Amino acid sequence: MPRVTASRVIKAPVAKVWGAIRDFESHSRWIEHNPEIAVTGGTGLTIGTKRRVTYGDGSFFDEILTTQDDRRFYQEYDVVGELPLPVYNVRGAMKLHPVTADDTTLVVRTLTYDTPLQPGEAKDFEKSRYDLLATSLDLLADLFE
């Protein structure tokens, strides 16, 4: 199971960054291509809430919020249903760490998944997922700069 991790220090206190992340419904502000997000089964703060992420070209995927920890600044979600990508058993997570020396925040995004791709293709796909996570962290940082 590949594990892709991207991280970035953001020039804002952890409570402010967590405020932008913790609502599962508000992520379109910092996800690449600013997709439309619609939630069902609760709010963006409810464990079990399902969100549909839809891009301008009509492609979409569904995710379910599985963990929300305001004390540890941690959020986890599962991607469910059919995907327009060669992956399955997809799980994403975000963890924030306060950097007390200068009141900034280290944000770590992680993605795990299974794939039927052959090793060369799998490595290329893994790189594309890293780029996606890194870009989203850059967009998140832009909210505070």
Buried (B, 14 or more C-beta within 10 A) or exposed (E): EBEBBBBBBBBBBBEBBBEBBBBBBEBBEBBBEEBEBEBEEBEBBBEEBBBBBBBEEEEBBBBBBBEBEEEEBBBBBBBEEEBEBEBEEBBBBBBBBBBEEEEBBBBBBBBBBEBEBEEEEBEEBBEEBBEBBBBBBBBBBEEBE
